[in-house]
Amino acid sequence: MVFLQFQVSEIAELLKYGISGLSTIAFLLSFFLLNRESGRPKPRPEMLRNIRLFMWVTLILGVLSGVAAILNPSGVEANPPRKASPPKKSALGNLLTTKPTLQIEVFYQIGAKTLAEQVAEELENYKEYKVKMTQLTAQRQKEWNIRRTQIRHEITEKPAAVQLQNRLAKIMPQDVSFYLKQISSSSPNYLSVFVCD
């Protein structure tokens, strides 16, 4: 039989021709099935029905490949898919090194307003900080249990709080230092600075 003389790799090579190659494989298979069934002493009607169905599929594939060849005679895709270009190295580097902006809210008691303004002015020199000043009311001071100058941070923000503490130590008077206080409330990328008199 002719079909048995082909190797699987040779048949698989036909697939690189797309629909045309697939219809050729389907034609060979339908021929092989019909040849095999006709070689039996009494052909089975259900097998003949299945072979007929398979031949219709082969015919449709053949017509489709012919229409595709007529519509696109050059064999080149009309709109070849574009390959995604990798991001430029500098842009990728910027993405990896860009840190989120930290919201810094400077709360101050009335008597420490001048010092709080110095703190805010110093922090505005750093690009990664967005600074806001808020007067600390007696009620808030009591609610939040503020007794001394401090930086409040979440556990994940401790490195940022330590960096902030070090930066502020440069401008603070000798007798004033910022105490670090870890809190459990969640406010991502937000640090609160309390300046007390």
C-alpha atoms as an extended CHARMM CRD file, in Angstrom:
* protein
*
       197  EXT
         1         1  MET       CA              0.0000000000        0.0000000000        0.0000000000  PROA      1               0.0000000000
         2         2  VAL       CA              1.1790000000        3.4650000000       -0.9080000000  PROA      2               0.0000000000
         3         3  PHE       CA              0.2730000000        5.0550000000        2.4500000000  PROA      3               0.0000000000
         4         4  LEU       CA              2.3740000000        2.6050000000        4.4140000000  PROA      4               0.0000000000
         5         5  GLN       CA              5.4450000000        3.5730000000        2.3990000000  PROA      5               0.0000000000
         6         6  PHE       CA              5.3870000000        7.0900000000        3.8850000000  PROA      6               0.0000000000
         7         7  GLN       CA              7.1500000000        7.6910000000        7.1560000000  PROA      7               0.0000000000
         8         8  VAL       CA              5.4850000000        9.6720000000        9.9240000000  PROA      8               0.0000000000
         9         9  SER       CA              8.1320000000       12.4090000000        9.6550000000  PROA      9               0.0000000000
        10        10  GLU       CA              7.3910000000       12.8240000000        5.9340000000  PROA      10              0.0000000000
        11        11  ILE       CA              3.6650000000       13.1600000000        6.6150000000  PROA      11              0.0000000000
        12        12  ALA       CA              4.3270000000       15.6220000000        9.4500000000  PROA      12              0.0000000000
        13        13  GLU       CA              6.4450000000       17.7090000000        7.0280000000  PROA      13              0.0000000000
        14        14  LEU       CA              3.2620000000       18.4010000000        5.0560000000  PROA      14              0.0000000000
        15        15  LEU       CA              1.8450000000       20.3300000000        8.0430000000  PROA      15              0.0000000000
        16        16  LYS       CA              4.2590000000       23.1900000000        7.4260000000  PROA      16              0.0000000000
        17        17  TYR       CA              2.1570000000       24.0430000000        4.3410000000  PROA      17              0.0000000000
        18        18  GLY       CA             -0.8540000000       24.8870000000        6.5230000000  PROA      18              0.0000000000
        19        19  ILE       CA             -4.3550000000       24.0030000000        5.3070000000  PROA      19              0.0000000000
        20        20  SER       CA             -3.0080000000       22.6440000000        2.0190000000  PROA      20              0.0000000000
        21        21  GLY       CA             -0.7610000000       20.1860000000        3.8370000000  PROA      21              0.0000000000
        22        22  LEU       CA             -3.5470000000       19.1710000000        6.2150000000  PROA      22              0.0000000000
        23        23  SER       CA             -5.9520000000       18.5330000000        3.3460000000  PROA      23              0.0000000000
        24        24  THR       CA             -3.2720000000       16.4030000000        1.6190000000  PROA      24              0.0000000000
        25        25  ILE       CA             -2.8560000000       14.3060000000        4.7820000000  PROA      25              0.0000000000
        26        26  ALA       CA             -6.6560000000       13.9610000000        5.0830000000  PROA      26              0.0000000000
        27        27  PHE       CA             -6.8300000000       12.8820000000        1.4130000000  PROA      27              0.0000000000
        28        28  LEU       CA             -4.1490000000       10.2270000000        1.9880000000  PROA      28              0.0000000000
        29        29  LEU       CA             -5.9310000000        8.9460000000        5.1090000000  PROA      29              0.0000000000
        30        30  SER       CA             -9.3250000000        8.7440000000        3.3860000000  PROA      30              0.0000000000
        31        31  PHE       CA             -7.7410000000        6.8760000000        0.4760000000  PROA      31              0.0000000000
        32        32  PHE       CA             -6.0680000000        4.4700000000        2.9230000000  PROA      32              0.0000000000
        33        33  LEU       CA             -9.3430000000        3.8460000000        4.8130000000  PROA      33              0.0000000000
        34        34  LEU       CA            -11.3640000000        3.3320000000        1.6150000000  PROA      34              0.0000000000
        35        35  ASN       CA             -8.7110000000        0.9960000000        0.1830000000  PROA      35              0.0000000000
        36        36  ARG       CA             -8.6400000000       -1.0380000000        3.3950000000  PROA      36              0.0000000000
        37        37  GLU       CA            -12.4070000000       -1.3420000000        3.6970000000  PROA      37              0.0000000000
        38        38  SER       CA            -12.8480000000       -2.3030000000        0.0450000000  PROA      38              0.0000000000
        39        39  GLY       CA            -10.2680000000       -5.0880000000        0.5380000000  PROA      39              0.0000000000
        40        40  ARG       CA            -12.5960000000       -6.8470000000        3.0260000000  PROA      40              0.0000000000
        41        41  PRO       CA            -14.8500000000       -9.6800000000        1.7870000000  PROA      41              0.0000000000
        42        42  LYS       CA            -17.9410000000       -7.7670000000        2.9980000000  PROA      42              0.0000000000
        43        43  PRO       CA            -17.4820000000       -3.9970000000        3.5840000000  PROA      43              0.0000000000
        44        44  ARG       CA            -19.1270000000       -2.6810000000        6.7680000000  PROA      44              0.0000000000
        45        45  PRO       CA            -21.8450000000       -0.0720000000        6.1180000000  PROA      45              0.0000000000
        46        46  GLU       CA            -21.0110000000        2.0060000000        9.2410000000  PROA      46              0.0000000000
        47        47  MET       CA            -17.3620000000        2.2160000000        8.2020000000  PROA      47              0.0000000000
        48        48  LEU       CA            -18.3240000000        3.2670000000        4.6840000000  PROA      48              0.0000000000
        49        49  ARG       CA            -20.5480000000        5.9990000000        6.1890000000  PROA      49              0.0000000000
        50        50  ASN       CA            -17.6260000000        7.2330000000        8.3560000000  PROA      50              0.0000000000
        51        51  ILE       CA            -15.2520000000        7.1660000000        5.3870000000  PROA      51              0.0000000000
        52        52  ARG       CA            -17.7690000000        9.1730000000        3.3250000000  PROA      52              0.0000000000
        53        53  LEU       CA            -17.9670000000       11.7550000000        6.1340000000  PROA      53              0.0000000000
        54        54  PHE       CA            -14.1700000000       11.8890000000        6.3420000000  PROA      54              0.0000000000
        55        55  MET       CA            -13.9780000000       12.4030000000        2.5740000000  PROA      55              0.0000000000
        56        56  TRP       CA            -16.3920000000       15.3720000000        2.8370000000  PROA      56              0.0000000000
        57        57  VAL       CA            -14.1270000000       16.9230000000        5.4740000000  PROA      57              0.0000000000
        58        58  THR       CA            -11.1680000000       16.3420000000        3.1390000000  PROA      58              0.0000000000
        59        59  LEU       CA            -13.0460000000       17.9730000000        0.2700000000  PROA      59              0.0000000000
        60        60  ILE       CA            -13.9370000000       21.0170000000        2.4260000000  PROA      60              0.0000000000
        61        61  LEU       CA            -10.3030000000       21.3550000000        3.5510000000  PROA      61              0.0000000000
        62        62  GLY       CA             -9.1730000000       21.1630000000       -0.0830000000  PROA      62              0.0000000000
        63        63  VAL       CA            -11.6320000000       23.8830000000       -1.1280000000  PROA      63              0.0000000000
        64        64  LEU       CA            -10.5560000000       26.0640000000        1.8010000000  PROA      64              0.0000000000
        65        65  SER       CA             -6.8900000000       25.7130000000        0.8930000000  PROA      65              0.0000000000
        66        66  GLY       CA             -7.6780000000       26.5780000000       -2.7320000000  PROA      66              0.0000000000
        67        67  VAL       CA             -9.6760000000       29.6750000000       -1.7380000000  PROA      67              0.0000000000
        68        68  ALA       CA             -6.8810000000       30.7220000000        0.6430000000  PROA      68              0.0000000000
        69        69  ALA       CA             -4.3340000000       30.3630000000       -2.1800000000  PROA      69              0.0000000000
        70        70  ILE       CA             -6.4850000000       32.4750000000       -4.5280000000  PROA      70              0.0000000000
        71        71  LEU       CA             -7.0870000000       35.2330000000       -1.9700000000  PROA      71              0.0000000000
        72        72  ASN       CA             -3.4510000000       35.3460000000       -0.8900000000  PROA      72              0.0000000000
        73        73  PRO       CA             -1.3850000000       34.2920000000       -3.9190000000  PROA      73              0.0000000000
        74        74  SER       CA              1.9590000000       35.4950000000       -2.5570000000  PROA      74              0.0000000000
        75        75  GLY       CA              1.6780000000       33.1550000000        0.4280000000  PROA      75              0.0000000000
        76        76  VAL       CA              2.4840000000       36.0230000000        2.7700000000  PROA      76              0.0000000000
        77        77  GLU       CA              0.1850000000       36.8570000000        5.6420000000  PROA      77              0.0000000000
        78        78  ALA       CA             -1.7910000000       40.0510000000        5.0530000000  PROA      78              0.0000000000
        79        79  ASN       CA             -1.1140000000       41.3470000000        8.5640000000  PROA      79              0.0000000000
        80        80  PRO       CA              1.8140000000       39.4550000000       10.0330000000  PROA      80              0.0000000000
        81        81  PRO       CA              1.7860000000       39.4940000000       13.8260000000  PROA      81              0.0000000000
        82        82  ARG       CA              4.1890000000       42.0020000000       15.3040000000  PROA      82              0.0000000000
        83        83  LYS       CA              6.7850000000       40.7850000000       17.6880000000  PROA      83              0.0000000000
        84        84  ALA       CA              6.6340000000       42.6010000000       20.9710000000  PROA      84              0.0000000000
        85        85  SER       CA              9.8180000000       44.5540000000       21.3390000000  PROA      85              0.0000000000
        86        86  PRO       CA             11.4390000000       44.2870000000       24.7320000000  PROA      86              0.0000000000
        87        87  PRO       CA             11.3930000000       47.4950000000       26.7520000000  PROA      87              0.0000000000
        88        88  LYS       CA             14.4630000000       49.6570000000       26.3790000000  PROA      88              0.0000000000
        89        89  LYS       CA             17.1030000000       49.0390000000       28.9700000000  PROA      89              0.0000000000
        90        90  SER       CA             16.8850000000       52.5300000000       30.4130000000  PROA      90              0.0000000000
        91        91  ALA       CA             13.0930000000       52.3640000000       30.7200000000  PROA      91              0.0000000000
        92        92  LEU       CA             13.3160000000       48.9450000000       32.3690000000  PROA      92              0.0000000000
        93        93  GLY       CA             15.9710000000       50.2350000000       34.7360000000  PROA      93              0.0000000000
        94        94  ASN       CA             13.7370000000       53.1540000000       35.6820000000  PROA      94              0.0000000000
        95        95  LEU       CA             10.8410000000       50.8140000000       36.3880000000  PROA      95              0.0000000000
        96        96  LEU       CA             12.9780000000       48.6790000000       38.6600000000  PROA      96              0.0000000000
        97        97  THR       CA             14.5430000000       51.5460000000       40.5830000000  PROA      97              0.0000000000
        98        98  THR       CA             11.5360000000       53.8550000000       40.9100000000  PROA      98              0.0000000000
        99        99  LYS       CA             10.3150000000       53.9750000000       44.4850000000  PROA      99              0.0000000000
       100       100  PRO       CA              6.7580000000       54.9450000000       45.3990000000  PROA      100             0.0000000000
       101       101  THR       CA              6.3400000000       58.4770000000       46.7480000000  PROA      101             0.0000000000
       102       102  LEU       CA              6.0430000000       58.5440000000       50.5370000000  PROA      102             0.0000000000
       103       103  GLN       CA              3.3220000000       60.6910000000       52.0220000000  PROA      103             0.0000000000
       104       104  ILE       CA              4.7690000000       62.4690000000       55.0570000000  PROA      104             0.0000000000
       105       105  GLU       CA              2.3250000000       64.2750000000       57.3100000000  PROA      105             0.0000000000
       106       106  VAL       CA              3.9690000000       66.5870000000       59.8200000000  PROA      106             0.0000000000
       107       107  PHE       CA              1.7300000000       67.1100000000       62.8510000000  PROA      107             0.0000000000
       108       108  TYR       CA              2.8040000000       69.9260000000       65.1510000000  PROA      108             0.0000000000
       109       109  GLN       CA              1.8020000000       71.5210000000       68.4160000000  PROA      109             0.0000000000
       110       110  ILE       CA              1.2540000000       75.2870000000       68.2920000000  PROA      110             0.0000000000
       111       111  GLY       CA              4.4740000000       75.9970000000       70.2020000000  PROA      111             0.0000000000
       112       112  ALA       CA              6.5330000000       73.8380000000       67.7870000000  PROA      112             0.0000000000
       113       113  LYS       CA              5.2120000000       75.3210000000       64.5350000000  PROA      113             0.0000000000
       114       114  THR       CA              8.5440000000       76.9410000000       63.5800000000  PROA      114             0.0000000000
       115       115  LEU       CA             10.4390000000       73.6820000000       64.0980000000  PROA      115             0.0000000000
       116       116  ALA       CA              7.7480000000       71.7780000000       62.1370000000  PROA      116             0.0000000000
       117       117  GLU       CA              8.1250000000       74.2190000000       59.2500000000  PROA      117             0.0000000000
       118       118  GLN       CA             11.8920000000       73.5660000000       59.2330000000  PROA      118             0.0000000000
       119       119  VAL       CA             11.1800000000       69.8150000000       59.1690000000  PROA      119             0.0000000000
       120       120  ALA       CA              8.7120000000       70.1930000000       56.2660000000  PROA      120             0.0000000000
       121       121  GLU       CA             11.1210000000       72.4430000000       54.3490000000  PROA      121             0.0000000000
       122       122  GLU       CA             13.9470000000       69.9140000000       54.7740000000  PROA      122             0.0000000000
       123       123  LEU       CA             11.7650000000       67.0100000000       53.6330000000  PROA      123             0.0000000000
       124       124  GLU       CA             10.5900000000       68.8590000000       50.5190000000  PROA      124             0.0000000000
       125       125  ASN       CA             14.1940000000       68.7620000000       49.3030000000  PROA      125             0.0000000000
       126       126  TYR       CA             13.8090000000       65.0010000000       48.7470000000  PROA      126             0.0000000000
       127       127  LYS       CA             11.9770000000       63.8790000000       45.6030000000  PROA      127             0.0000000000
       128       128  GLU       CA             10.5420000000       60.7360000000       47.1890000000  PROA      128             0.0000000000
       129       129  TYR       CA              8.5530000000       62.6720000000       49.8190000000  PROA      129             0.0000000000
       130       130  LYS       CA              5.2600000000       64.4740000000       49.4840000000  PROA      130             0.0000000000
       131       131  VAL       CA              4.8910000000       66.6380000000       52.5990000000  PROA      131             0.0000000000
       132       132  LYS       CA              1.7890000000       67.9650000000       54.3150000000  PROA      132             0.0000000000
       133       133  MET       CA              1.5930000000       69.9880000000       57.5390000000  PROA      133             0.0000000000
       134       134  THR       CA             -1.2790000000       69.6160000000       60.0270000000  PROA      134             0.0000000000
       135       135  GLN       CA             -1.7860000000       71.2560000000       63.3920000000  PROA      135             0.0000000000
       136       136  LEU       CA             -2.1070000000       68.7280000000       66.1980000000  PROA      136             0.0000000000
       137       137  THR       CA             -5.1950000000       69.4040000000       68.2990000000  PROA      137             0.0000000000
       138       138  ALA       CA             -5.3370000000       68.5960000000       72.0070000000  PROA      138             0.0000000000
       139       139  GLN       CA             -8.0720000000       66.0190000000       71.3290000000  PROA      139             0.0000000000
       140       140  ARG       CA             -6.0020000000       64.1980000000       68.6680000000  PROA      140             0.0000000000
       141       141  GLN       CA             -2.9260000000       64.3280000000       70.8850000000  PROA      141             0.0000000000
       142       142  LYS       CA             -4.9150000000       62.6050000000       73.6240000000  PROA      142             0.0000000000
       143       143  GLU       CA             -6.5130000000       60.0460000000       71.2630000000  PROA      143             0.0000000000
       144       144  TRP       CA             -3.2050000000       59.0910000000       69.6710000000  PROA      144             0.0000000000
       145       145  ASN       CA             -1.2840000000       59.2420000000       72.9560000000  PROA      145             0.0000000000
       146       146  ILE       CA              1.3740000000       61.6640000000       71.6650000000  PROA      146             0.0000000000
       147       147  ARG       CA              3.8210000000       62.6070000000       74.4180000000  PROA      147             0.0000000000
       148       148  ARG       CA              7.0200000000       63.3290000000       72.5420000000  PROA      148             0.0000000000
       149       149  THR       CA              8.4980000000       64.1060000000       69.1180000000  PROA      149             0.0000000000
       150       150  GLN       CA              8.2600000000       60.9350000000       67.0480000000  PROA      150             0.0000000000
       151       151  ILE       CA              7.9110000000       59.1990000000       63.6760000000  PROA      151             0.0000000000
       152       152  ARG       CA              5.1400000000       56.6290000000       63.4430000000  PROA      152             0.0000000000
       153       153  HSD       CA              5.4890000000       53.7850000000       60.9480000000  PROA      153             0.0000000000
       154       154  GLU       CA              4.2190000000       50.3240000000       60.0890000000  PROA      154             0.0000000000
       155       155  ILE       CA              6.5470000000       47.3190000000       60.4030000000  PROA      155             0.0000000000
       156       156  THR       CA              7.1830000000       47.2460000000       56.6360000000  PROA      156             0.0000000000
       157       157  GLU       CA              8.0260000000       50.9420000000       56.6010000000  PROA      157             0.0000000000
       158       158  LYS       CA             10.7360000000       50.7810000000       59.2620000000  PROA      158             0.0000000000
       159       159  PRO       CA             13.6490000000       51.2400000000       56.8030000000  PROA      159             0.0000000000
       160       160  ALA       CA             11.9630000000       54.3580000000       55.3960000000  PROA      160             0.0000000000
       161       161  ALA       CA             11.3180000000       55.6380000000       58.9280000000  PROA      161             0.0000000000
       162       162  VAL       CA             14.9650000000       55.0950000000       59.9330000000  PROA      162             0.0000000000
       163       163  GLN       CA             16.1290000000       56.9430000000       56.8020000000  PROA      163             0.0000000000
       164       164  LEU       CA             13.7350000000       59.7810000000       57.6280000000  PROA      164             0.0000000000
       165       165  GLN       CA             15.0100000000       59.8750000000       61.2220000000  PROA      165             0.0000000000
       166       166  ASN       CA             18.6260000000       60.1210000000       60.0170000000  PROA      166             0.0000000000
       167       167  ARG       CA             17.8090000000       62.8860000000       57.5430000000  PROA      167             0.0000000000
       168       168  LEU       CA             15.9910000000       64.9350000000       60.1650000000  PROA      168             0.0000000000
       169       169  ALA       CA             18.7330000000       64.4500000000       62.7640000000  PROA      169             0.0000000000
       170       170  LYS       CA             20.9420000000       66.7520000000       60.6700000000  PROA      170             0.0000000000
       171       171  ILE       CA             18.6760000000       69.7760000000       61.1560000000  PROA      171             0.0000000000
       172       172  MET       CA             17.2330000000       69.1270000000       64.6160000000  PROA      172             0.0000000000
       173       173  PRO       CA             18.5360000000       70.9540000000       67.7090000000  PROA      173             0.0000000000
       174       174  GLN       CA             20.8130000000       68.9180000000       70.0090000000  PROA      174             0.0000000000
       175       175  ASP       CA             18.0880000000       68.3930000000       72.6090000000  PROA      175             0.0000000000
       176       176  VAL       CA             15.4430000000       67.1680000000       70.1090000000  PROA      176             0.0000000000
       177       177  SER       CA             15.4620000000       63.7320000000       68.5230000000  PROA      177             0.0000000000
       178       178  PHE       CA             12.8000000000       61.7300000000       66.7240000000  PROA      178             0.0000000000
       179       179  TYR       CA             11.6390000000       58.5980000000       68.4950000000  PROA      179             0.0000000000
       180       180  LEU       CA             10.4990000000       55.7160000000       66.1990000000  PROA      180             0.0000000000
       181       181  LYS       CA              7.1300000000       54.2190000000       67.1000000000  PROA      181             0.0000000000
       182       182  GLN       CA              5.7460000000       51.2040000000       65.2630000000  PROA      182             0.0000000000
       183       183  ILE       CA              1.9770000000       51.1430000000       64.7830000000  PROA      183             0.0000000000
       184       184  SER       CA             -0.4010000000       48.4140000000       63.6240000000  PROA      184             0.0000000000
       185       185  SER       CA             -2.8590000000       50.4760000000       61.5660000000  PROA      185             0.0000000000
       186       186  SER       CA             -2.4440000000       50.1100000000       57.8070000000  PROA      186             0.0000000000
       187       187  SER       CA             -1.6960000000       53.1510000000       55.6490000000  PROA      187             0.0000000000
       188       188  PRO       CA              0.7200000000       52.1490000000       52.8540000000  PROA      188             0.0000000000
       189       189  ASN       CA              3.4450000000       54.6340000000       51.8580000000  PROA      189             0.0000000000
       190       190  TYR       CA              2.4760000000       56.9980000000       54.6560000000  PROA      190             0.0000000000
       191       191  LEU       CA              4.5670000000       58.1580000000       57.6140000000  PROA      191             0.0000000000
       192       192  SER       CA              3.4390000000       60.5590000000       60.2960000000  PROA      192             0.0000000000
       193       193  VAL       CA              5.9020000000       62.9040000000       62.0130000000  PROA      193             0.0000000000
       194       194  PHE       CA              4.9370000000       64.5110000000       65.3040000000  PROA      194             0.0000000000
       195       195  VAL       CA              6.7620000000       67.6570000000       66.3740000000  PROA      195             0.0000000000
       196       196  CYS       CA              6.0820000000       68.5160000000       70.0100000000  PROA      196             0.0000000000
       197       197  ASP       CA              7.1770000000       71.5270000000       72.0560000000  PROA      197             0.0000000000
